[in-house]
Amino acid sequence: FCRIANARLHYISTIGFLSGSSCNTEIGQVSAKGLSLLSTYAQTKWIAEQISIKAFQNQIIKPGTIYRLGTIIANSKTGATNLNDTFSRILCAIAIDKCCSIENDSPLPLSFCALPVDVTVNVIVKIITNFEEEQQQQNQNQNQNQFYQIFHITNSQLTNLETLIYALKINNYNIQLLSAKEYQNQLKVNASNSNHPLFVFKTALTR
């Protein structure tokens, strides 16, 4: 499509496939090491990136950008969110179960690199605007680094699980703190229900 329309490709990817690759920098060639252990979502994002990069390098399409996003959460102003994403499912599960564990071996992540969706969009729009201006100002050189750019869009300040529990408590949710083992046992029971927010992660969370 980009080739036919002579349009730029601005591809939305994920930092999720960097796990196990020993890479945390904004480079194109990320090793497939550890990829087989990740989700299908992360694997397909990695494949799509490789295809996009080849298209950029071979000048099949115009220079463009790749954005590797971290954990995207609700709009900071309206609260609108995707209730099926991992972050929302975890938050809903804690609120429904009225319990959690913040111990080191808790089955839930103890911190999240969370960034509101509206902030994420504003950052991407700003980068695209700057990229277009740069492309207009410079001549096209035979340097692959000018064929595409990669950006990691994440929050440098982690959101702790304890902070989420506090937010629920001040909104009148009575959350009981359990030991990691107690909470894992509780999850085994609760997440067995197909209507539970964490049912899709039952195997990974309760083994």
HELIX and SHEET records of a PDB file:
HELIX    1   1 CYS A    2  ALA A    5  1                                   4    
HELIX    2   2 ILE A   15  LEU A   18  5                                   4    
HELIX    3   3 LEU A   35  LEU A   37  5                                   3    
HELIX    4   4 THR A   40  GLN A   57  1                                  18    
HELIX    5   5 THR A   86  ASP A   97  1                                  12    
HELIX    6   6 VAL A  117  GLN A  137  1                                  21    
HELIX    7   7 GLN A  144  GLN A  146  5                                   3    
HELIX    8   8 LEU A  161  LYS A  169  1                                   9    
HELIX    9   9 ALA A  180  ASN A  190  1                                  11    
HELIX   10  10 PHE A  199  PHE A  201  5                                   3    
HELIX   11  11 LYS A  202  THR A  206  1                                   5    
SHEET    1   A 3 HIS A  10  THR A  14  0                                        
SHEET    2   A 3 GLY A  64  LEU A  69  1                                        
SHEET    3   A 3 TYR A 148  ILE A 153  1                                        
SHEET    1   B 2 THR A  71  ILE A  73  0                                        
SHEET    2   B 2 ALA A 114  PRO A 116  1                                        
SHEET    1   C 2 CYS A  99  CYS A 100  0                                        
SHEET    2   C 2 GLN A 176  LEU A 177  1                                        
SHEET    1   D 2 SER A 111  PHE A 112  0                                        
SHEET    2   D 2 THR A 159  ASN A 160 -1                                        
END                                                                             
